[in-house]
Amino acid sequence: MPQGVIIREGSTDILVPELHSSGGPGKIQGGVFFNEQMAFNRDISVMLLRAVGRDLTVADAMTATGSRAVRIANEVKGTEVVANDISPDAIPYIEENIRINSLENCRASNRNLHNLFTDEAFDYVDLDPFGSPAPFVQSAIRGCRKNGILAVTATDTAPLAGAHAPKCRRRYQSEPVRGYMCHEGGLRILMCFVARELAKFDRGMKPLLSFYADHYLRTYIQIEEGAEKADRMLDQLGYMQYDMDTMERSLSQHYDPQHKLGPFWLGPLHDQEFIGRMDASGMATEKRCNKYLDLWRNEIDTEVFVYDMSELSSHIKMSPPKIADFIEVLRTNGKAALTHMSPTSFKTDLPLDQIVSLYKEASPDNRA
Ligand SMILES: C[S@@+](CC[C@H](N)C(=O)[O-])C[C@H]1O[C@@H](n2cnc3c(N)ncnc32)[C@H](O)[C@@H]1O
């Protein structure tokens, strides 16, 4: 039996190496990777697959201890799960986790995912690599059955968010945006990358849920079949112009000398009807899941790219009003809502000059 400790996550017992990560991107400490902080990420998978509401074959392609795979097999009815990892050290953990949860709908697999997805396809494929998923996305797409769901995590947030632009260009062939929009930019670059890979197979996509949390970016996409769906998907890619000195930004479907950031996915991040069905009851991080569900459900997903209170205050040079109060002010003139990207960011359909004048009126300095 492999060495370790048994923890409980959701309603599943998981044997993990005694030495494991509990935050940040994490690193292998006890031979096989496990990061406690990713319980939230695994909770989201369980809630999302429950919301699909039909029988599913599942491949957790990079499962390490098998934590996500066994949680899905144990907590989502009607699933048949393959818990796969290339590392032979992972297999005893996966097998033990299947055994301690008495799972008959989960099997361990010790393959390079590129080979697994040459031979088999699934209704749901999960990619959760160290760093960039870019080298794995094409194989994962092959491994998705017709109208399957693909879930992708990226922990290479620094390149995607512009702190290491050359690496972003190499991995994703996109120019990242820096500043307050950097995490939304990174998420939209990741989604654009997935879209362009799908297009090669005449497949399109509809995002179900996409987010930034802790140190990573994550997208769940519903694959749509056919050349027409692929073309409609490509229509939703585009470029951005952003002037850090004036806060001016604009989008364009095509590259030009002004619009040279991107390409980004410019369509919605979520399917509101779908996430409306997700339920956090019994999740390991139930309170946090409910907080994020609330934010995602209320985000203005028709607007691309956030504004940030710190961005406004440093440009306008007046103290910021409380964000909740400012959103109320914006709402008397148009749409406005918080976003999950940061507690100080919001989206609105108002033009920049109106945002600035409303900010000036609402600033506590103005009332002094
Ligand atoms: C970040 S860990 C996965 C963590 C896991 N999903 C969890 O929630 O605990 C990445 C895993 O991918 C595995 N891996 C790396 N390259 C792979 C490949 N080509 N095929 C299958 N697994 C691979 C590694 O052995 C490692 O266990």
The ligand as a Tripos MOL2 file, in Angstrom:
@<TRIPOS>MOLECULE
LIG
   27    29     1     0     0
SMALL
NO_CHARGES

@<TRIPOS>ATOM
      1 C1         -0.6640   18.9960  -11.8020 C.3       1 LIG1
      2 S1         -0.5770   17.2490  -11.7730 S.3       1 LIG1
      3 C2         -2.2650   16.7550  -11.7720 C.3       1 LIG1
      4 C3         -3.0030   16.9900  -10.4940 C.3       1 LIG1
      5 C4         -4.3200   16.2810  -10.3700 C.3       1 LIG1
      6 N1         -5.1870   16.5340  -11.5090 N.3       1 LIG1
      7 C5         -5.0200   16.6570   -9.0560 C.2       1 LIG1
      8 O1         -6.1370   17.2640   -9.0980 O.co2     1 LIG1
      9 O2         -4.4750   16.3600   -7.9960 O.co2     1 LIG1
     10 C6         -0.0490   16.8460  -13.3930 C.3       1 LIG1
     11 C7          0.0850   15.3500  -13.6510 C.3       1 LIG1
     12 O3          0.2250   15.1500  -15.0620 O.3       1 LIG1
     13 C8          0.9960   13.9720  -15.2680 C.3       1 LIG1
     14 N2          1.4630   13.9820  -16.6810 N.ar      1 LIG1
     15 C9          2.4280   14.7650  -17.2390 C.ar      1 LIG1
     16 N3          2.5420   14.5000  -18.5710 N.ar      1 LIG1
     17 C10         1.6160   13.5420  -18.8630 C.ar      1 LIG1
     18 C11         1.2560   12.8720  -20.0580 C.ar      1 LIG1
     19 N4          1.8620   13.1440  -21.2180 N.pl3     1 LIG1
     20 N5          0.2630   11.9370  -20.0020 N.ar      1 LIG1
     21 C12        -0.3660   11.6660  -18.8170 C.ar      1 LIG1
     22 N6         -0.0480   12.2700  -17.6470 N.ar      1 LIG1
     23 C13         0.9240   13.2010  -17.6550 C.ar      1 LIG1
     24 C14         2.0860   14.0840  -14.2110 C.3       1 LIG1
     25 O4          2.6600   12.8170  -13.9280 O.3       1 LIG1
     26 C15         1.3090   14.6880  -13.0260 C.3       1 LIG1
     27 O5          0.8990   13.6880  -12.1170 O.3       1 LIG1
@<TRIPOS>BOND
     1     1     2 1
     2     2     3 1
     3     2    10 1
     4     3     4 1
     5     4     5 1
     6     5     6 1
     7     5     7 1
     8     7     8 2
     9     7     9 1
    10    10    11 1
    11    11    12 1
    12    11    26 1
    13    12    13 1
    14    13    14 1
    15    13    24 1
    16    14    15 ar
    17    14    23 ar
    18    15    16 ar
    19    16    17 ar
    20    17    18 ar
    21    17    23 ar
    22    18    19 1
    23    18    20 ar
    24    20    21 ar
    25    21    22 ar
    26    22    23 ar
    27    24    25 1
    28    24    26 1
    29    26    27 1
@<TRIPOS>SUBSTRUCTURE
     1 LIG1         1 GROUP 0 **** ****
